[in-house]
Amino acid sequence: KAGVTQTPRYLIKTRGQQVTLSCSPISGHRSVSWYQQTPGQGLQFLFEYFSETQRNKGNFPGRFSGRQFSNSRSEMNVSTLELGDSALYLCASSLEGVWGVGELFFGEGSRLTVL
Amino acid sequence: KNEVEQSPQNLTAQEGEFITINCSYSVGISALHWLQQHPGGGIVSLFMLSSGKKKHGRLIATINIQEKHSSLHITASHPRDSAVYICAVSLMDSNYQLIWGAGTKLIIKP
């Protein structure tokens, strides 16, 4: 069974540009969540999608957006990049169990550097 | 005060030692997760708990809902256990969002 796939793994952008990251969940998983990890802030929740609907959103500016397609693949977009957006962006997929968020399966992450 | 607190922040031990990492939380939760992150970024889910105790190999996780506390134990620690261990909780009123602890960096020396 293939794991969670994130692309690209590494990318370098300059301030003001925009970036799109992709996440393909484990087959059958309908929940995809996104996280930003920086050395200073640790892991922070960005948003979570289930069946193409955003169910929850963390405390990030509107420059951060996402979407989910009918095949459960998800993309996140960051517009007007700032230096502080340099981070590891992780996505995780899960089945929706009794408790809502089931066991999480993470991708390897996309490491974004903004120059 | 953070809603999820982990201790210690850093832990260095010798191979073979028994390791305990603690997680305390201040919010109502529906579940607690323990995850492991190796250098390079990959995160692996170790346990998801809502009560009691779970064991997988040399790893044991316990949770006390009344005390709002969980522990992760590693028996017979090995250098390959060196990683960052992260505790995260699913909020009771928002099952779709996780609140993360800052992580515990564990180094096991041979």
Chai-1 contact restraints between the chains, C-beta under 6 A:
chainA,res_idxA,chainB,res_idxB,connection_type,confidence,min_distance_angstrom,max_distance_angstrom,comment,restraint_id
A,G42,B,A102,contact,1.0,0.0,6.0,A-B,restraint_1
A,L43,B,W100,contact,1.0,0.0,6.0,A-B,restraint_2
A,F45,B,Q97,contact,1.0,0.0,6.0,A-B,restraint_3
A,E48,B,Y96,contact,1.0,0.0,6.0,A-B,restraint_4
A,R55,B,Y96,contact,1.0,0.0,6.0,A-B,restraint_5
A,N56,B,Y96,contact,1.0,0.0,6.0,A-B,restraint_6
A,N56,B,Q97,contact,1.0,0.0,6.0,A-B,restraint_7
A,L88,B,G41,contact,1.0,0.0,6.0,A-B,restraint_8
A,W99,B,S30,contact,1.0,0.0,6.0,A-B,restraint_9
A,W99,B,A31,contact,1.0,0.0,6.0,A-B,restraint_10
A,G100,B,N95,contact,1.0,0.0,6.0,A-B,restraint_11
A,G100,B,Y96,contact,1.0,0.0,6.0,A-B,restraint_12
A,V101,B,S90,contact,1.0,0.0,6.0,A-B,restraint_13
A,V101,B,N95,contact,1.0,0.0,6.0,A-B,restraint_14
A,E103,B,S45,contact,1.0,0.0,6.0,A-B,restraint_15
A,E103,B,M48,contact,1.0,0.0,6.0,A-B,restraint_16
A,L104,B,S45,contact,1.0,0.0,6.0,A-B,restraint_17
A,F106,B,I43,contact,1.0,0.0,6.0,A-B,restraint_18
A,E108,B,G42,contact,1.0,0.0,6.0,A-B,restraint_19
A,G109,B,G41,contact,1.0,0.0,6.0,A-B,restraint_20
